[in-house]
């Protein structure tokens, strides 16, 4: 298994996006010990995969929220 690298590309319209390099297979995004619904992972023509995470409205605001992105 190769090492995963995740690079944030943007956060707009409530969707966080990043490019995943290395590794294979699915990824899971967890917030408060619950999977985040609607996460997508799609191949990019130039290599790598685009990870899109819809951020729940209740997670946006003052304070710190920690999303865990992991390979199940």
Secondary structure as UniProt FT lines:
FT   STRAND          5..12
FT   TURN            13..14
FT   STRAND          15..21
FT   STRAND          28..31
FT   TURN            32..33
FT   STRAND          34..35
FT   TURN            37..38
FT   STRAND          40..43
FT   TURN            45..46
FT   STRAND          49..54
FT   HELIX           57..59
FT   STRAND          67..70
//
